[in-house]
Amino acid sequence: MPEQFLAVVRGGWIVEGDAQLLKLLRSGYSGGGTREFEDVVQHEAAVNGRGMVDYDLPRSGTERIEMLLRRSLGYACSALAAVPEGRKWPVRGYVSLSSGGLDDEILTAYITFCSDRPDLPRYADDLDVFAHEALLELSQDDAAGVLSV
């Protein structure tokens, strides 16, 4: 995974209000707090979300897909494994692949993290929002299993 994503994982997690955030992503986030969002899950998804670096990859083909997916999964699993134990709410990671960005022909990846709370809708509850993407949801247990292989 690219160095800037390794740095995010090394930076760890913080709790701000009721939101579980990646510390380095929070410090670089220019938006406001939870009040701007429908709920804390949406706030977490906005702060914790980033597109995966892909400018060094081929523009298309199997090699691009495999490398982009490996990077994205490596980052998602590493960040989930770094969530401190004993948190009130479990954190889930989401990796999406879609054609988009500046050039609709190029496959891009986006990764975000948010908590799973029984009193709020889950990030991926409305699958219509993701109708034009491939979306993978990872739990902290999933990440531990992937990293132990």
N, C-alpha and C positions, 0 to 999 in steps of 0.2 A: 504494500500500500504506500502511496506517496507520503513523504516526510511530514507535510503539514497535517495529514490525518493522524499519523503516529503521535505528533505533538498534541493534538486534541485529546487523544486517548490518555496520554501521559498526564495531561492537565487535570484529568479527573472530573468528577461530578460535584455539583453544589445543589443545595436546596435554597430557592429564593421564594419567599412566601410559601406557597404550596406547590411550586413548580420544581421539577427535577431537571436540571440543565447541565449540559457539558460546559464546564467553567470557561474554557477558551472561546467557545462559540458565543457564550453569553457576553463576554467582554467585548466581542466584536460585533454584537447585534445592535443596530441603530434604532430599532423600534422601542416602543414603551413596554409596559408590563402587561399583566394579565387582563387589565381593564379593556384593552384594545380587542380582545378576542371573545368569542362565544363562551369559552370555558378554558380551564387550565390545560387540558389536553391539547387544544389548538395552539395555545401559547407555547407549550413545550415543543410541539411539532414545528412551529415557525422558527424558534430560536435554535433548535437542535438540527435543523435540516440544512443539507448542503449538496450540491452537485458534485459528482466524482470527477476528478481530474482525468481528462481524456485526450488532451492535445498531442500527446506523444504516441497515440494509438493509430492504427490504420483507419481510414475513413469508413470502411465497411468490411463485411465479411466475418467469417467464423472467428478469426483471430481477435478482432475487435470485441466481439460479443464475449468470448471466453475471458479475455484480459479484464474487460470492464466489470464483468460479473465477479471475477476473483477479487479484484480490488475492493469492490463494494461489499462483498460478503466478509472479506478479511477485516475491513474497518468496522462493519456492523457487529460482527462477533466479538472483536476486541473491545469495542466500546461497551457492549452489554456485559462482558466479563469483568469490566472495570467498575461496574455499579457496586457501591459499597453494600455489604450485607446489612440486613436489618431495616431496610427502607420500608416505609409504610405501604407503598404501592409498587408492584412489579413494573419494570420498564420493558417495553417491546421496541424492537427495531423494525423499520420498514425500508425495503429496497425496491425501488421502482425502475423499470427500464421502459423507455418510450422513444419514439422518433419525435424530435422536437428541437427546441433551442433556436438558434439563429438560422439553422439549416434543417428543415423538416425531414430531410433524407437521412440524417445522421442519428444513430442510436445513442441515447444519453442515459445516464443513471443519476438517481437522486436517493439520498439516504437520510432518514430522520428517526428520531426516538421520542417516545412519549409514554406516559404511565398508563396502566390499565386499571381503571377505577370502576367499581361496580355501579356507582351512582351517576356516571357520565357516559355518553356514547363513545365507543372506541373510535380511534382515528380512521380505521378502514370499515366502519359500519356501513357507510353509504358507498357501496361498490360502483354505483353509477358514476361517481366522481373519477374513478380509476378505469373507466370502460376502455380507454385507448392506451392502457399501459399494462405491463406485466408487473404484478405486485407480490412481493414476498414478505410475510410477517414472521419475525423471529422472536421467540421468548428468550429469557436469560438461560433457561435450561437448554434450548436449542443451541445457543451460542457455545455453552460449555461443552456440549457433545461434539460440535464441529471442531472446536479448538483442541479437544483431546484426541482426535483422530490423527 
